[in-house]
Amino acid sequence: MESSTRILIVGMDSSGKILQFDRNAAALLGVNPDDLCGASFGDVIVGGREGELERLLAAIGNGRETSAMLAIEVADGRIFDAVVTVHPMSGGDPDLAALAVIRVPVPLADRFLDPAVTRRALLDDSLPRVGASLDLDQLARGLMDIVVPHFANSGALALLESLVDADERFARGPQPMRRMATAFDSAEHPWDAAFPPEEVLVYPEGTPYAQCLETGEAVLVQVDAERAEALAAVWHRPVISEMLTGASMLLLPIVVDGVPVGFFICTRNVGHRPFDRYDIEIGMEFASRAAIFIDSARRYGRERATALTLQRSLLPTGLSAPPTVEVHHRYLPGSRLIEVGGDWYEAIALPGARVALVVGDVAGHGVRAAVTMGRLRTAIHTLAGLDLPPAEALERLDLLMGSLGEREPHFATCAYVVYDAVSGRCEAASAGHLPPLIAPPGAEASFLDVPPAPPLGVGQGPIVSREITIEDGTLLFLYTDGLVENRTRHIDDGLTRLRDTFGHDAPERQLEELCQEALDGVFDDQHRDDIAMLVARLRRIPADDHVTWELPHSHAAVRRARGLVRHRLQEWKLEELSDSAELLVSELVTNAIQHAGGRVTLRLIRDDHLVCEVFDGSDGRPRIRRAEGGVDDFAEAGRGLHVVGRLSRRWGVRRTPTGKAVWCELARP
């Protein structure tokens, strides 16, 4: 194994006679300097492929630079294959025709003898390339690959655990450290078993390791048998005694902002030159440069982890929908360095077997767009919980974007669709967004003609929704512009391709398969925008799972409502819920008769839960009131709603085109 090279420089004339040479040449080749000057370059060469030397000398006469592999004999008689490169010279000495640069490999046993070679190998050859890495683990391994074999026979890099793990807190006393990487040039001893990488440990006080970390200075130790046995006893690993006996060990501190945060452990085995003051100087310079790289990688890793945690927290963690609605999504960030941008998607289950399907796109990229996206997602959830119609919900989002734009200009597009799985009605609104795609069973896919409106944050026009009845089994596809538009493709071509993807057989295909086909060819686009997709297979709740009754505006309707509910629950084999459901319906119908005019509508829905809804013509929201006498003394007017809140899984109020609906849910057994 060869770890570095010694470079000799020889000046020759056009015939190959040596005219000059550097000070190391004679000593390395084992000849008298007076004999070397004037000798033929061929006398230095002891072998090589036939014709190589002649080709090299011919290149000198032709003024061409060329290289060849030739055999060189060194002072102790060993022969090495050396790379010889001839560089033509012009000007200066008229007799000097070329310089021959001879690179002679240095064997392992001799590689620490020349400090200049060690310095170049440690600081110049590989360190800039390794230091370009911003991955701390990869950087640690790269640094140890430089230390071994160029500076030591074996070694390790240890860093404070609090530096590596952002969640680790500083503790009093000795600090836990992590052995980031190890390296060794011999398999004679089980180095990996004795010093495993990624081990977290505490170096005991009084050891050279603790001394280096406390003082921030290099520590040089000649490990005799007694010290080796002491270190083995500290680690409870007897094999260490044999491995370190007679070794020269040098600890090089890694100092960041004046604080020691780790160290390099470097050892040279018996038979190699021990570390000396010159090695300490070289090693400290290497450690100081490495500290800069380690700090940069640590900062980058911590900032990246923070950014990714933020970004991932902004993405939806789960989509909800009625049991008859199948939803699938795909998200593809526009950059490999950022996991989320300004695009988002949502599927929010609403009361009454309805679902809100949303896709939006904040202008811009990166974390800034992701933060704005997170605010809009939070607002969408709030507005969906208030059961606002899609157009009104987008108008509220437009106001929010306007307030955000006062501090930093922003705008976004959004498509908002609400599907009712009981009636099959679909209400859609869009603010500057691309139209939803509708794919009915057995028919051509088409884009839903939603009334156009300006993007959110622009605020220069009304937002109007459109209602249509959806055929059972229809696919609804929402997407962002990154799917259909890029620098090389017009948006019209992308929309045509998307429509062709959802052909006649699309409603029978798997949603994941459709999403994957829609993304074909997008992964290879290095300049793509973020992509968010949401596809839903819309099916109505079976007619046997919901029922609606019209009730007269009279107190007799309460008794009739209880009887209707009791009979229906018996048919559905949900008798266990009968008592609670009858009481809830009684309270809701009574409240509608007392506070609203006109007829009352009662609806029961059986899906994952039992849903009771009472519709009336008043838009006033019922509220639980408390009497002034005390916190537990409920007013007569609000006592019924208190009962509803206690008995039901959840309850609420939503607006309808003709008034409101008060609803509650019961968990099914």
GUZALO-444982 format. One record per residue (C-alpha): x, y, z. Coordinates in steps of 0.05 Angstrom, whole numbers, plus 5000, padded with zeros to 4 digits. Layout:
XYZ...
//
This chain:
500050005000502750694982500151325013504151894983509752064935516452404936517752874878524552954846526053474793531653374742533753864687536453564621538853774554535953524488540252894490537952694559544252904598542753144668544753864678541454024745537253694800533953854866537353734933533553094948535052734883542152494898540352264969534051884947537551554887543751384929548951704883554352224892551852914870558153014829556852354792549452524780551053184745552953024673550252314676545252064625538052044647537851324622542951134676537751314730532450884698533250144713527149884677520450004645516249814586520349724523521050374484518250824540524951154555526351284482519451574472520652034531527352274505524452374435519052824465524553284492527253404422520253524395518454014450512453604473510253464544509252724558509152214614511551494623511850964677519150784690522850394744527350784792532350474841532950844908538750874956537150224994536649824930529149784926525949904858519450294850515150454790515351214784511351684741516052114699513352734665517653144617516153894611519654254552523354894572524855514531528656144549533756214605539355704600540155534526542654824543536654664588531554324543526754004593525053874665523353164685518753114746519552424778514152204826516851634869511851274915513551244988512350575023508350545087514450435131517651075106511851535095512651935160520152065149519552675105515753245141514853625075511253025044506952945106505053685106503153675032499153035039495653275102494154005084494354095009492453474970485753234998483553705053480254235007476253704971474053355035472454015068467254175015462553665046456953945090454853265116458153185185458552425182461452425112466252985131468752595192470151985150473752405098478152745150480152075180481851815110486852375107489752275176490651535162495251375125498452055114499652245187498351635231497350875229490750915265486251445293479351695310475352335310471152475372466253055380461853295437455152955435451853635446455253875382452653285341445653225370441853875372437153605426442853415473443753885531450254075564451353715630455953875687462353485693465453065638461653145572459152555532462752495466461352115402466651755363464752005293469651595251475751145257481150935209486950445211492050175160492849475188488148895201492848595252488648845311481048905318480849665317473449695299471549255357475949625407473950315383467250245348464850855307458551225332459951005404457851525455462451535515465251965570472852025574474851965648478252545683485852485688486552155620490152485561483352545526480252955582486553375586486253545512478853735518479854165580486054545557484754585482492054425469495453845435497453265481503252805462503752135497508851585490504850975510509050485549506549825575504250115642500350685610497250215559494849755615491950355651488050575589485649865578483149845650479550505643475850245581474949545608477749285543484148865555485748825480487449575481493749435522496849015467494549495412497450125443503749875478509750245448505450705406506351445399499651795410497952515393491352855410489653465368484153905395478454165352476854875374470655245351469655975373475055875426471655265457474454555449469054125420472853495404479653215383483352775334486552155364492751975323497351385338503651135305505550415316512350135337517150155277514950845253517751515271514451775335510852435335515253035349514453795355514253875280508553375275504853755329505554395288502954045225497453695263494954325297494554685231490554095203486054085264484754835260482654785186478454165201475054555257472555065207469754515163466554155222463354795247460554955178457754245171454854275241451454945228448854705161446354055190442754405247439654935202437554405152434453975207430654575234428254755164426054045149422453985215418754625201417154425129414853725147410354005202406954435150404953855105398353495120399152895166392752555145386852655098379752545121373452415081366852045085367551285077364751295006369951804982376851524965382452044967389652004945395052534942402152644916406953204932413453334895418053904917421254324864428254254894432053664921434754104976427854305003422353805020416554285017414954934982408755354973404054824945399154464990393154004990387653835040381853355047377553545107371553145128365553595143359153445181353553125143357752645100361253215063368453335047372453955030377853844977383054394971389354514931393355154933399855464909403556044943407956434895415256324907419655754932423055524994421755625068418656315061413256055014412355445060411055885120405756275083402855605059402455375131398555995151393655885095392855155113391255335184386255855160383055345113381954855170378755405212374255635155372254925139370454825212365855425206362455095147363255695102361455595029367655534983366956244953366256565022372056155049376556394993374357115005376557045077383156765054383857355007383157825067388457425104393257465045392058205042394158295114400257855104402158255043402558905083408958645114411458225056408158194987405057514974399657214931396956514922392156114881387155624909381655154887376354964939371154414927365854154974362553484958356153244991356052484992348552475007346052904951351852824902352353584896359053904886360454644899367054924872370555594874377255824849381856414862386556464803387655704803387555214746380754874736379154204769378853594724372553174724372752454697365752134698365151384688365051194614365651914590371052394568374652774622373653524622375754134661370454424707368355114684369055504749367856264748374756594745377157034802383857384818389057034860388857104936392257734958390558124896383458284918380758604854374458194840368957764870369757014880363656624855362455874863359155374817354654784837353854154796351253454809356652924805355452234775356951674823364151424815366752064783374052254793375652964815382853174804385953804834393154004819398054584817401254894755407854534765404653904737402554204670407354764658414954834654420155224616419854774555412454604553406555074543401055014594395854824542400054224521400654024594393054074605391753654542396553124566393253124635386353034605388852454562391552124625384552094653381451694597375051274594378050744640380651234692374751154742376250404746383850484757387650554822388451274845395851174860396950914790393551524760397851994802404151634781402151674707400652414714407752504741411252124685416852544656416453054712421852744757427252864705425753614700431053954742427654634736420654424754416054794802413054474864407353984849401353814892395953344869389553114901384952604868378352354896373551814874366752094892361251614911354651754945352551435009347550864993340251064997339150565053344250925096340751595101333651835109330252525110323552725141319653375136316453575203310954085215312254705257308654445319310554135385307253485362313053415313317753265371314052625389313552425316321052545307322652075365318351535335321451605267328451555295326750955338323850575279329650735233334950525284331349865292331849755217339249935219340249475279342850055321337949965379343550105428343650835405336050915406335351245475340951745463338851895392331552005411333552495466338352875420333252925364327953145414332353715439334453935368327453925340324654285401329954825393328254915319320754975333321755485389326855935354325455855279319455925235316955475180317754735171323354315202327353775166330453185203335852755171339552135196345951885163349351225178356751215159362551135207358151485259350751615267349452335245343152715265341553365229335853855239334754395186330655025197329655695163333256125216340456345209341356475284346556035317344155695382348755775441349355485510347756025562349356035635344956365687347756915731346756495794353056075784357355685735353455035745346555355741344655335667339355795640332955475618334055715547340755355539339754715579337854285518344254445482348154265544344853575541346753525467353953685483354353165538351052585500353952675430360952535405361053235376356053745352355754395315351954875270352855015196349555505150345255285091342455685033335655715068337855775141342055315184342954595204344554375275347953695276350853195324354452525320354051895360359451365358357050705329357850085372
//
